[in-house]
Amino acid sequence: MKTLLSLALLAAVCHAGAQNAPSVTVSTTRDPVDKSYRKMVAGMDLFERRHALAPQASLRFQLLPRLPTTELDGIALRVAGDTVSLPVTVAADHSFTLERNAQALKEDAALIASRKTSTLTWRAQVRSPGVPDGMRRLGDLRLECMVGVEAGLLSNNAQMFAWLGELFTSPERVCNAPDGNYLFFADHPVFAVTLRDGARGATLPFSALYAGGTQTPATLPYCDCQVLLDRSYYAPVWDRGWSDDTLLSFEDMAAPGGTALAPDYASTAQMRARLGPAQVIAFDSGYQVWRYNYPAAHGQPAPAEFVVLFGPDGQARKARMREPDQP
């Protein structure tokens, strides 16, 4: 690994030095961020190898917006090589499948969209039949993660470091490690995500929502979640304590419910006056989520969480408390 790292760093220095060298123009028809057809087929192959995670599921790929101005309706896709050009049908939900084509593989073709690729986010879509509406199955998400990484769909690195990241990422490393940080996106803005596996249940911690709550205006442009921050979450795909049949349910920000708040805690000003400053995440919609830690009950070593959702008017809409999981 040290040798590999040294070579990578040496390549980085050479890459930087090349900025001052005479330029050579190479004719190409491809944007460097177009998706590799070979990699996407490799993702399809991995789906077949690991199909036991979701034995009844099918695989599709999906387009999602990356910028506020991204318009997905009417988008066109094609697989383009030196001599081959294959149209790809895009469904109403902006999902699609790819056919296998030997000539496209031979020519190292690219999947090209009629929108700038940098305005799009790409994901694998694995759905098992029988999962209730508005819920996700953990085995499906595990397979989505592995296919997505193998297919090279992620684009949440600064472009100048994306080439280097490929040296160190793999489906096993990303999807089987607590710090893999593979982002999933719910259908709607989420306030809470709950897991249920037989008699066992738990609510995901705040750190598993909204890209971990660590994004800043400076880093957000490099995140797939740029306009999907309020829909983003990390599922515990790495934690084998949860079975593949675990179901995740999502509490929509706009849905009623949650813990009722006393009238003197009902606004952002009142909450700040009563409880002091909180960790705050503000969304483009005008909603805000505030998070407080408070001492855990029953001698728990970790703090518990108190999370409040405020609307664009600064009034509290709902709240929830999360005690740490039992050891």
N, C-alpha and C positions, 0 to 999 in steps of 0.2 A: 504493500500500500504506500509506503514511504517513497519507493521508486516511482510509482505511478503519480503520486502527488508532485514529486520533483519534476517529472516530465511535463505534467500539466502546468505547473508554474513557469517552467521554461518556455512552454508554448505560449503562455500568456504574455511573457516578456517579449517574445518574438513578435507576437500579434500586435503589441503596443508599438514596438519599434517599426513595424511595417507601415504604421500610419504616416511616417515621414519619407517612405521610399517612393520611387516613381510609380504611378498607378498604371495598371494594366486593365483594360476593359475586356470583360468576358461576356459574350452575347448569351443571354438566357431568357427564357420566357416565364420563369417561375419566380415568385416572391419567396425569399428565404424562410418565411414563416408559413407557407402553404404546408398542408399535412402530407406526410409521406405515405404513399399507397402501400409500400412494402411494410411499413410499421403498422399500419391499420390492419393489414392482412395478418401480420404477426399477432395482433391483438385478437383477431378472430380465431386464430389457431389456439391461442391460450384459452379462449372461452371454451373451445371443445375439450381441451385437456383437463380443465378444472370445472367442467360442467356439473360435477357432483355437488358443488356449492349451491346450485340452483337447478336441479335436474329437469324441471318442467319449464324453465324459462327460455326465452328467446333473446337474441342480441340485436339491438339497434344502436345507432349513434345519433347524437342530438346536438343541435346548434342552440346556443344561448347568447344573449346580448352581453357585450363587454363594455360598451359605451352608451350613454344616454341617448345618443342619436342613432344607434343601431336599429335598422328596420329589417326584420327577418321575413315578413310576408313577401312572397314573390321571389325569394332568393333562389338562385340556380347553382347547382354543383355539377362538376364534371371531373373525371379522371383524365389527366392529360400527360402524355409522354411525348417522345420524339415523333412517333407516327400514329399513336393511338389516341383517341378521344372518345370517352364513354360518358354519356349523360347519366346523372344520378337523380332518381326521383325523390323529391323532398315532400314528406307528408304535411298535413295541416298543423301538426304539433312541432314541425321543424325537425323531425327525426327522419332517418334514412338507413338503408342497408347498402352494402357494397357487394357486387358480384366479383367472383374470382376470375382474373384474366391473366393468362401466362405472358402475353406480350407486354401488358402494363407492368408486370413484375420485372420482366427482363429489362425494360427501359427505365426502371426506377421512377415511375410516374408519380405525379403529385395530385392530390385532391384540391381542386381550385374552386373557390366560391366567387359568386358575382358581386360580393361585397369585399372590402379590404379585410384580409384575414385577421389583422390586428384589432378589428372591431368585434370579433367573435370569440366566444368561449365554446369549447368542444367537450363533450362527455360521452362515455359509454352509457347505454340504457339497458339494464337487465331487469325484467319484470316477470315474476312468477304468477301464474294464474291463481285466482282464489284469494289474493291478498285484498283485504277490505279497502274501499276507496279512501284516499287520504292517508294511507299507512304504507310503510315500506318494510320489507323483510331483510334481516341483517345478512343472510347468505347472498341475496341479490346484490346488496351493497358491497360485500366483500369481492364478488366477482366483477362488479363495475369498477372498483378501484384497480384490481389487477389488470383488467383489460385496458383501462384508461391509461395506465402508466406504460404498459407494453406497447400500446398503439401510439404513444407520443402525443397524447391529446393535451397535456398540461402546458400552459403558457404563462404561469405566474412567476416567471423569473425575468429580471432585467435582461434584455436581449444580449447585452455584452457578456453575460455570464451563462446564458442558456446552454451554449455549446460545452462549457465546462461541467455543468450539472449532469449531463448525460453520462459522464464517466463514473458517477457515484450513485446513480439511482437505478432501481430495478423494482419490479412488482413486489418481490419478497421484502425488500428493504423498506419500501414506502408503506405497504399495506399490512405488514406484520410487526410494525414497531409503534410504540406509543407516540413517538415524535414524527411519524410519517406525514402527518398534516395534509392528508388528501381531503379536499373540500367537496362536500355534497351540497346540493341545492334543493330546498323544498319547493313545492308548487306556489306557496304564498309566504309572505313575511311571517316569521315564527317568533313566538314569545317563549315557548317551552317545547322540549322534545322529551318524550317519555318512552322507556323501553319496558317491554313485558315479555317474559320468558317463563311460561307456566305460572307458578305461584310467585316468582320473583319479579320485582319491578323496581325501577329507578328513574329518576329524572336526570338528564345530562347536566353537568355543571355549566355555569356561565362561560367558563373557558372553552367549552365545546361549541359555543354559538358565535356567530358574527366574526368568523375567521379568528377566533380566540380573543377578540376584543383588543387586538394589538395594532390594528391598522391606523395609520396616520395619513393626512393629506399627501404627504411626500411618498409613502409606500403604496397607497391604494392603486395608483395607475399600473403597478406591477403585479397586481393580484387579479386572478380570474373573477373575483367577487366584486369588481369595481362598481357595478351597478346592481349587484345581487347580494350585497352585504347583509341585508336584513333577512335573506333566505338561506344563508350559508350556515353549515354546521359540520362538525367532525363526528362521525359515527365510530363507535369502538370496534372497528373491523378487526383490530389486532388482538382483542381480548377474547380468548377462547373460553372464558367463563360464561359467555353468552352464546347460546347455540345459534346455528344458522337459521332456525325458525323463529328467533326473537323478532317481535314486531315493534316498530317504532311508530308512535303517533305524534302528531304535530298540533300544538295549540296556536291557532292563527292570531296574529296581533289584533285583527279586527273583530274576532269572536268575543262575545261576552264571557264573563267568568273570572276566576281568580279570587284572591283574597281581598275582601272589602277593606277600604282604608277609612280611618276616622276623618271627619271633615277638616280638622286642623292639620292634616297631612296631605290635602287634596291637590296642592299645586306645587310646582317646582320651588317656588320661593318658600312656601311653608315647609316642604320637606328638607330643604337646605338649612332652614332655621332650626328645625327640630333635630335632625340627625347629622348635620354637617355635610361636607363635600363627599361626593360619591364618585365611583368610576362611571363615566357617562359616555355613551355611544349615541351619536346623533345621526339620523338617516336623512336622505334627500327628501323623503316623504314628509318630514317635519316631526316624525315620532322620535322619541328619545327613550333609551333604556338606561336606568340607573341601577347600580349594583352596590350593595353594602355587605360587608362581612360582620358577623356578630359572634360572640363566644358560643361555642357549641355546648349543647346540653348533655347531661349524663356522662360527663368526663371524656367526651370525644376529643381526640387530639387535634382534629382539623376544624377550622371555622365553618359555620353555616353561612348560607347566602340569603339575602333579602333583595329581591329584584322588583323594580317598579317600572311600569310602562306609562309614559306621558304622551298625550296627543299633541298635535301641532299647536293647540291652544294653551299648552302648558299645564293642563289638568290631568290628574292621574286617571288612567283607564282601568288598570288592573295591577295586581301584585302577586308575588308568590314567594314562598320560603322553601329552602332546600336544606335539609339536614345531611351531614356526611353519611355515606353508606356505612352500614355496620361492617366491622372487620370480618 
